[in-house]
């Protein structure tokens, strides 16, 4: 979820909020604010990952994520309302999957123009509910207000075993980089409305090959890999030939289009042999983590290396 | 939070969602959806209260609430951004207080027009953070997108001891009705931007005199008392003379204006003598719970009873 905050770009808002004590949503990792009511919320991991991570019990963390979707930015009003609702929840489930957790409870806020028919609202909820059930998510509440454009906010809780949770910060030089599916042209093909969050893949990875870092691709491969590189303080070489592309997508689109919602993760090389032993999922190796100083590089068909920018699709 | 969903009124959306299986956010109390990942979120209390109530551990429930605030509906853009941020979080803390819980972790989604200065965003967060600290709330994450109007969504978690949680459904004939402060003219006086959530009062009540039902007044006294009457299947007689009014507010405004954010609660009569023994808070007795068939009645200065409608300020 925080990816988009960081897209404020010129404002450098996320840095502002991280660095300025007393300034805004400044959550210092490990901060223990003491409220007047004597309790101390303790943040395990705050701004800078797909979800926040806070204590739950001796064995588990509580994961918290929120996503706001706006008409004209994340969907068009003419899109089928069931798919609009479905996408809103799917984005949040994808965030939980990217942390190695399982989703639990969803809260839905919906702003709708007064001139929209009630069937629109019903269909948005139906689309959410149809996705919620197979993913074990209970929609436990919400808020509905009148707005000029359709706006949906999903807040989703999840849980992760303390040893299962995967941050963006664990990638190490030598790790291999993988994605769970083809990239590019998600918006023009309608994939962004219909994708299935990669929760099964995440469960498999957490149980069998704990990734060192993981993120879901919402801003585009280059940008989201950029987040891993930044948090892990490493560089990467991507193999142009190996990046799986959706039908009709070129390399540029696979690198920079957003909203693929595939998982992007890194695994120590010694575990890579493991893939041969399972046929359930296809994980695509697309490159390698290298030392920080090298930055983000693309190796083309001839073996030539070119520096690329960790930029991508921006919602702002 | 659900109050507003119910304000869809003509749509009867909340009833639709409650009653239609497979239709939208249908959360049947006690529903145990079994996801493909083998876990079973169990909803203790879903739609129809200030927060959702889900299991946390042997001793406590997890409270979940979400509130969406929109420019032109809940605040004007010319309002000080610190106060806009403050109000957004205060509304959610008030929801947690109304359940007898303590707030813990907040997620902030913010939609802002591209032409707004970055200081606006910073100030919104600063206003939130300034309120979060004394209330022991950690702002652990968020999402920021570009929108045409300013829109803020706060999702807040809280905790309540299993024996502390107070629903809307427990009021019984004979209970006395109380509010925590004067009502009416909240919007015109600016109270709605500056109120302090009644968390201290809620902690006191939960520890010393467990209320039978509680709600925060966001839609107006008549409307929010109406929610208690509906959920508890009881009626009420309000004493016109006893209803505390903000300076300049008339009875009508005290009954129907919204956004007071005082707590409205019911207590068995035998406990009422207790109030005399504490001087920390002032709780205003305003009437009595009566059998359901009587509906909602207002007793005027002469002792005459008049039926009033459980309607109020509507955000829709």
Contacts between the chains, C-beta under 8 A, distances in Angstrom:
chain1	res1	chain2	res2	distance
A	1	B	107	7.9
A	1	B	141	6.0
A	1	B	142	7.1
A	1	B	143	5.0
A	2	B	141	6.2
A	2	B	142	7.5
A	2	B	143	7.7
A	4	B	143	5.3
A	4	B	144	5.9
A	4	B	145	6.2
A	5	B	142	6.1
A	5	B	143	6.5
A	5	B	144	4.8
A	7	B	144	7.7
A	8	B	118	7.7
A	8	B	121	7.6
A	8	B	144	5.9
A	11	B	118	4.3
A	11	B	121	7.0
A	13	B	118	6.9
A	13	B	121	6.3
A	13	B	122	7.5
A	13	B	144	6.9
A	16	B	122	6.7
A	17	B	125	6.5
A	22	B	126	7.7
A	22	B	129	7.1
A	23	B	122	6.7
A	23	B	125	7.4
A	23	B	126	6.0
A	23	B	129	7.4
A	24	B	122	5.7
A	24	B	124	7.9
A	24	B	125	2.9
A	24	B	126	5.3
A	24	B	128	7.4
A	24	B	129	5.5
A	25	B	108	6.2
A	25	B	125	4.9
A	25	B	128	6.9
A	25	B	129	6.3
A	25	B	139	4.2
A	25	B	141	7.9
A	25	B	142	6.3
A	26	B	129	6.5
A	27	B	138	6.2
A	27	B	139	6.1
A	27	B	140	5.8
A	27	B	141	7.8
A	31	B	138	7.0
A	33	B	132	7.6
A	33	B	133	5.7
A	33	B	136	6.2
A	33	B	137	7.8
A	33	B	138	5.9
A	34	B	136	6.9
A	35	B	102	7.9
A	35	B	133	7.4
A	35	B	134	6.4
A	35	B	135	5.4
A	35	B	136	1.8
A	35	B	137	7.1
A	36	B	134	5.2
A	36	B	135	7.0
A	36	B	136	6.9
A	36	B	200	7.5
A	37	B	102	5.3
A	37	B	135	7.3
A	37	B	136	5.4
A	37	B	199	6.7
A	37	B	200	7.9
A	37	B	203	6.3
A	38	B	136	7.7
A	39	B	102	5.8
A	39	B	104	7.4
A	39	B	136	5.2
A	39	B	159	8.0
A	40	B	136	7.1
A	41	B	104	4.9
A	41	B	105	5.9
A	41	B	136	6.4
A	41	B	137	7.0
A	41	B	138	4.1
A	42	B	138	8.0
A	43	B	105	7.9
A	43	B	138	5.3
A	43	B	140	5.5
A	46	B	138	7.8
A	46	B	140	5.2
A	46	B	141	6.6
A	47	B	140	7.8
A	47	B	141	6.1
A	47	B	142	7.9
A	51	B	141	7.1
A	52	B	105	6.9
A	52	B	107	7.1
A	52	B	140	3.6
A	52	B	141	4.1
A	54	B	104	7.7
A	54	B	105	5.5
A	54	B	138	7.6
A	54	B	140	6.3
A	56	B	56	7.9
A	57	B	57	6.0
A	62	B	105	8.0
A	62	B	157	7.8
A	64	B	105	5.9
A	64	B	107	5.7
A	64	B	140	6.0
A	64	B	141	6.4
A	64	B	155	7.6
A	64	B	157	7.0
A	65	B	107	7.2
A	65	B	141	7.0
A	66	B	107	3.9
A	66	B	108	7.4
A	66	B	109	5.1
A	66	B	141	6.7
A	66	B	142	6.2
A	66	B	143	5.4
A	66	B	153	6.9
A	66	B	155	5.3
A	67	B	109	7.2
A	67	B	143	5.3
A	68	B	109	4.0
A	68	B	110	7.7
A	68	B	111	5.9
A	68	B	143	5.0
A	68	B	145	5.3
A	68	B	151	7.5
A	68	B	153	6.1
A	69	B	145	8.0
A	70	B	111	6.2
A	70	B	145	5.8
A	70	B	146	7.8
A	70	B	147	5.4
A	73	B	145	6.3
A	73	B	146	6.6
A	73	B	147	7.7
A	74	B	145	8.0
A	102	B	35	7.8
A	102	B	37	5.3
A	102	B	39	5.8
A	104	B	39	7.4
A	104	B	41	4.9
A	104	B	54	7.7
A	105	B	41	5.9
A	105	B	43	7.9
A	105	B	52	7.0
A	105	B	54	5.5
A	105	B	62	8.0
A	105	B	64	5.9
A	107	B	1	7.9
A	107	B	52	7.1
A	107	B	64	5.7
A	107	B	65	7.2
A	107	B	66	3.9
A	107	B	155	5.6
A	108	B	25	6.1
A	108	B	66	7.4
A	109	B	66	5.1
A	109	B	67	7.2
A	109	B	68	3.9
A	109	B	153	5.1
A	110	B	68	7.7
A	111	B	68	5.9
A	111	B	70	6.2
A	111	B	151	6.7
A	114	B	316	7.6
A	118	B	8	7.6
A	118	B	10	7.9
A	118	B	11	4.3
A	118	B	13	6.8
A	121	B	8	7.5
A	121	B	11	7.0
A	121	B	13	6.3
A	122	B	13	7.4
A	122	B	16	6.6
A	122	B	23	6.7
A	122	B	24	5.7
A	124	B	24	7.8
A	125	B	17	6.5
A	125	B	23	7.4
A	125	B	24	2.8
A	125	B	25	4.8
A	126	B	22	7.6
A	126	B	23	5.9
A	126	B	24	5.2
A	128	B	24	7.3
A	128	B	25	6.8
A	129	B	22	7.0
A	129	B	23	7.3
A	129	B	24	5.5
A	129	B	25	6.2
A	129	B	26	6.4
A	132	B	33	7.5
A	133	B	33	5.6
A	133	B	35	7.4
A	134	B	35	6.4
A	134	B	36	5.3
A	135	B	35	5.4
A	135	B	36	7.0
A	135	B	37	7.3
A	136	B	33	6.2
A	136	B	34	6.9
A	136	B	35	1.8
A	136	B	36	6.9
A	136	B	37	5.4
A	136	B	38	7.8
A	136	B	39	5.3
A	136	B	40	7.2
A	136	B	41	6.4
A	137	B	33	7.7
A	137	B	35	7.0
A	137	B	41	7.0
A	138	B	27	6.3
A	138	B	31	6.8
A	138	B	33	5.9
A	138	B	41	4.2
A	138	B	42	8.0
A	138	B	43	5.3
A	138	B	46	7.8
A	138	B	54	7.6
A	139	B	25	4.2
A	139	B	27	6.0
A	140	B	27	5.7
A	140	B	43	5.5
A	140	B	46	5.2
A	140	B	47	7.8
A	140	B	52	3.6
A	140	B	54	6.3
A	140	B	64	6.0
A	141	B	1	6.0
A	141	B	2	6.1
A	141	B	25	8.0
A	141	B	27	7.7
A	141	B	46	6.6
A	141	B	47	6.1
A	141	B	51	7.1
A	141	B	52	4.1
A	141	B	64	6.4
A	141	B	65	6.9
A	141	B	66	6.7
A	142	B	1	7.0
A	142	B	2	7.4
A	142	B	5	6.0
A	142	B	25	6.3
A	142	B	47	7.9
A	142	B	66	6.2
A	143	B	1	4.9
A	143	B	2	7.7
A	143	B	4	5.2
A	143	B	5	6.5
A	143	B	66	5.4
A	143	B	67	5.4
A	143	B	68	5.0
A	143	B	153	8.0
A	144	B	4	5.9
A	144	B	5	4.7
A	144	B	7	7.7
A	144	B	8	5.9
A	144	B	13	7.0
A	144	B	316	7.3
A	145	B	4	6.2
A	145	B	68	5.3
A	145	B	69	8.0
A	145	B	70	5.8
A	145	B	73	6.3
A	145	B	74	8.0
A	145	B	315	5.4
A	145	B	316	6.6
A	146	B	70	7.8
A	146	B	73	6.6
A	146	B	315	6.9
A	146	B	316	4.9
A	147	B	70	5.4
A	147	B	73	7.7
A	147	B	149	7.5
A	147	B	151	7.1
A	148	B	148	6.7
A	148	B	149	6.3
A	149	B	147	7.5
A	149	B	148	6.3
A	149	B	149	8.0
A	151	B	68	7.4
A	151	B	111	6.7
A	151	B	147	7.0
A	151	B	151	5.6
A	153	B	66	6.9
A	153	B	68	6.1
A	153	B	109	5.1
A	153	B	143	8.0
A	153	B	153	3.9
A	153	B	155	7.6
A	155	B	64	7.6
A	155	B	66	5.3
A	155	B	107	5.6
A	155	B	153	7.6
A	155	B	155	3.2
A	157	B	62	7.8
A	157	B	64	6.9
A	157	B	157	7.5
A	159	B	39	7.9
A	199	B	37	6.6
A	200	B	36	7.5
A	200	B	37	7.9
A	203	B	37	6.3
A	315	B	145	5.4
A	315	B	146	6.9
A	316	B	114	7.6
A	316	B	144	7.3
A	316	B	145	6.6
A	316	B	146	4.9
